[in-house]
Amino acid sequence: MSRIYHSSHIFKACVFAVLSVILSGCATTRDISPESSIHYDASYDFADKKKIVNHLSTSLMQFVDESSVRPTLISYGIGNQTSEHINTGGISDDIRLVLVQSGRYQMINEAQRSNINTETDYQQAGNVAISQRIQQGKQLGADFVLAGTLRSIVKKQPRQIRFNKKKLVYYTLNLELTDTETGAVAWADKVEIARESSQPIIGW
Amino acid sequence: MPATLSAFKALLWLVALTVLSGCTTSGVMQQAHWQFLSGDTAAAVSTLGGSDQVARKDRLLYWLEKGMYLHYAGDYERSSQELLKAAEYIQQSDYISLTSEARELLANEWASSYRGEYSEQLWVHSILMMNFLHMGRYDSAAVEARRALEVMDSRTEVLKPDYFTRALIALSFEAAQQANDAYIVNRKLADDSKTNALDAVLFKQASTLGFASDAVELKKRSNNAELNTSSNVAVLFIAAGQVPQKFSGSLITSDVTRLAFPQYAFAESRPEPLSVLVNGNPCNCSAISSDLGELVSASLNKRGVSLATKSLIRAAAKDAVADAAADADEIVGELTRLLLFALEEADTRSWRSLPRHFTMIRVPLPSSDTIQTLQISRGTQTQTLTIEPGNQGLQFFSLLPQQFVN
């Protein structure tokens, strides 16, 4: 009898231990490829950014011939008209990087204008030898303005008896090159991403 | 003897449950609230410290209160950080939690995590919009505007009368140069609120967007009066009073059964009329207000059926537990019944640092190369603001109740 009682206790302890291990979970970390496409929910993530940058930068590079004169571009950023706090600066920075590396465009660094002015003023104030001072008035004028808008349409499943709630998100990013001389849109393209996510209504 | 032991165990379990249910917010939150009420917002922020100081179930309240204290203190960056955490928490809590439901069934609603009234879930975005507008981050303000619209769409019947937030949504779109969205929201707001306070804004937006027939109609509606369409506008966000607090109401259905439900200590209130002088001249300003007391009370009433149902189920469950304990041992049964009776307590948690009224005033400014002054008077109290020359477009100011001085 005593042995049975003892075994029962051991069995309970084992069950408890197994449950503890299962419930505690194991903290893990792993590297994943930046090229992989993993979505935890329907919202914007790094895979979307990669898709947008790849599509638009490829399209922009096809706009000019390798042999033609390199047009000068200035980027005025991408407006965020979604319902998520998305840093669209990351998209425009990556597109700029691809364009600069391709050698087909010259990009004006608008963000550094104030710093350039500070540096030039410093040099012209007599702190730098005349021979080493940069010449003013030689900055490039932009041939085109690069700007765009990221928009989203979110549709949630209406309230009804169900176990999961579904959400549809449709993102579209329109990018344009506007000729600074004529004001005409010289090039335009867009990327579309549509995704559905489902989440349980009941949980722990 | 084994039956008595089981009943004793059940009693111990109930005592533990009582302790765990904790029918009060944490001491830190209470102390911070008193400091806030006495006007020491900096001390209130400092008292709150890190979010680990409060129980997980009150984490939302922590972010809401701290975000509001920081908003009042003019620290819009940190206020936004706290309120964005609150917004994310609300979004993630949008499911039925079995553990919370079980806790509520056995103890009371205090035992589960606070998720905010519908109106509070909307105002997270309202305060965030104001913060982002103050910081000049107009795209982010517009993001919050869209999120606020999502919340409004999900609870239209309760939140539709929040004219202040609706005007704020339109303003955020306007600041982010999303004129079409701003016009749509303003147009609906003007129709619902039956006000002509937005005629000048609507006229300007309709003209800009090329909606010629709308512009003509608006001009006619204002009896062809001169509509001030100045591009330089000072926008005042004025907070007044304090939002009503919840208290616990109860209904004793028998000697041993009590149903508790939250209520708002709600009395009708109107904000004192405001007058604005621009450089000493009367201003033809438009004002839009919301009574947060009415809205939060309507939000609670909307949950009334669900709250009453839960209370009834809980009462039945508690009766069953007490009866089972009494079957084993009469004394333990009675003690259990008493304990469960005492445990029935309404959840009176709420976002307490909100004002009672929010008013938005648009003040068109004349072009000027000199400093301009705005004098805003409420009753015998006056607040003066100065606007530096060269400031163009929309400029935002927040005025708190304590900023009005005699």
Boltz contact constraints between the chains, C-beta under 6 A:
constraints:
  - contact:
      token1: [A, 80]
      token2: [B, 139]
      max_distance: 6.0
  - contact:
      token1: [A, 83]
      token2: [B, 143]
      max_distance: 6.0
  - contact:
      token1: [A, 83]
      token2: [B, 146]
      max_distance: 6.0
  - contact:
      token1: [A, 83]
      token2: [B, 147]
      max_distance: 6.0
  - contact:
      token1: [A, 85]
      token2: [B, 143]
      max_distance: 6.0
  - contact:
      token1: [A, 201]
      token2: [B, 95]
      max_distance: 6.0
  - contact:
      token1: [A, 201]
      token2: [B, 96]
      max_distance: 6.0
  - contact:
      token1: [A, 202]
      token2: [B, 96]
      max_distance: 6.0
  - contact:
      token1: [A, 203]
      token2: [B, 95]
      max_distance: 6.0
  - contact:
      token1: [A, 204]
      token2: [B, 98]
      max_distance: 6.0
  - contact:
      token1: [A, 204]
      token2: [B, 99]
      max_distance: 6.0
